[in-house]
Amino acid sequence: MTKPGQIPVRRGMDRATFESEIVDASLPVVLAGLVADWPIVEAARESSGALAREIRALDAGFRSHVIQGTPAAGGAIF
């Protein structure tokens, strides 16, 4: 069995760079900070209450599944 390689992390990606360097390479990449300015992400940074209010505002009347991990999880939820 081979050991998995590191997935490169890119920040500050613009569309032209994404299309010229990422799409054609057809390799996995983490686009760090891509959605950092989305309202729901900003609410999550503020507090769990602000996040809950933001999610509630998007409620369409269906039951949803939400998973929240601690920073200690390192982004791994399983």
Order of alpha helices (4+ residues) and beta strands (2+ residues): beta-beta-alpha-alpha
